[in-house]
Amino acid sequence: MEKKKYSSYAEIDRDLEILKLEKEINHQKLILSFQKTKESITPQNIVNGFVSSYTGYVKESFPQILQSIAPFVINWFINKKRGN
């Protein structure tokens, strides 16, 4: 980065004011980001995230689970009717 050459104190003051404002903006962004993060980390949001991730998995694999369990359930009902 090339050093900037100033021709007056007014230019220096202007750049310092700009840097000060940029610093304050970044500080406020950091505070806002922290607050949003703090608000999003609640037990309800954690549980909702956990449940939603497994809900998708169960929906996708439900036919396979049903297909593997169905023969055992059918046999259980047949044996129950016979009294075994």
C-alpha positions in Angstrom: 0.0 0.0 0.0 1.4 3.3 -1.0 1.7 6.1 1.5 -0.6 9.0 0.9 0.9 12.5 0.8 -1.1 15.3 2.4 -0.8 18.9 1.4 -2.8 20.3 4.4 -3.9 19.5 7.9 -7.5 19.6 6.7 -7.0 16.6 4.5 -5.5 14.7 7.4 -8.4 15.7 9.6 -10.9 14.6 6.9 -9.2 11.2 6.5 -9.0 10.7 10.3 -12.7 11.5 10.5 -13.5 9.0 7.8 -11.5 6.3 9.5 -13.2 7.1 12.8 -16.6 6.7 11.2 -15.6 3.5 9.5 -14.3 2.1 12.8 -17.6 3.0 14.5 -19.7 1.4 11.7 -17.6 -1.8 12.0 -18.0 -1.8 15.7 -21.8 -1.4 15.5 -21.9 -4.2 12.9 -20.0 -6.5 15.3 -22.4 -5.7 18.1 -25.4 -6.3 15.9 -23.9 -9.6 14.7 -23.2 -10.7 18.3 -26.8 -9.8 19.4 -28.3 -11.8 16.5 -26.1 -14.8 17.3 -27.0 -14.6 21.0 -30.8 -14.4 20.1 -30.5 -17.4 17.7 -28.9 -19.6 20.3 -31.9 -20.6 22.3 -32.9 -24.1 23.4 -35.9 -24.0 21.1 -33.9 -23.1 18.0 -31.3 -25.7 18.8 -34.0 -28.4 19.2 -35.8 -27.2 16.0 -32.5 -27.4 14.1 -31.9 -30.9 15.4 -35.4 -32.1 14.6 -35.5 -30.6 11.1 -32.2 -32.2 10.2 -33.4 -35.7 11.2 -36.9 -35.2 9.8 -35.5 -34.9 6.3 -33.4 -38.0 6.8 -36.4 -40.0 8.1 -38.7 -38.9 5.2 -36.1 -40.0 2.7 -35.4 -43.4 4.3 -39.0 -44.2 5.4 -39.8 -46.5 2.5 -36.6 -48.5 3.0 -37.3 -48.7 6.8 -40.9 -49.8 6.1 -39.8 -52.3 3.5 -37.4 -54.0 6.0 -39.8 -54.0 9.0 -43.0 -55.0 7.1 -42.2 -58.8 6.9 -41.6 -59.0 10.7 -44.8 -57.1 11.5 -46.9 -59.3 9.1 -45.4 -62.5 10.7 -46.1 -61.2 14.2 -49.8 -60.6 13.3 -50.1 -64.0 11.6 -48.5 -65.8 14.7 -50.8 -63.8 17.0 -53.9 -64.9 15.2 -52.8 -68.5 15.4 -52.1 -68.2 19.1 -48.4 -69.0 18.9 
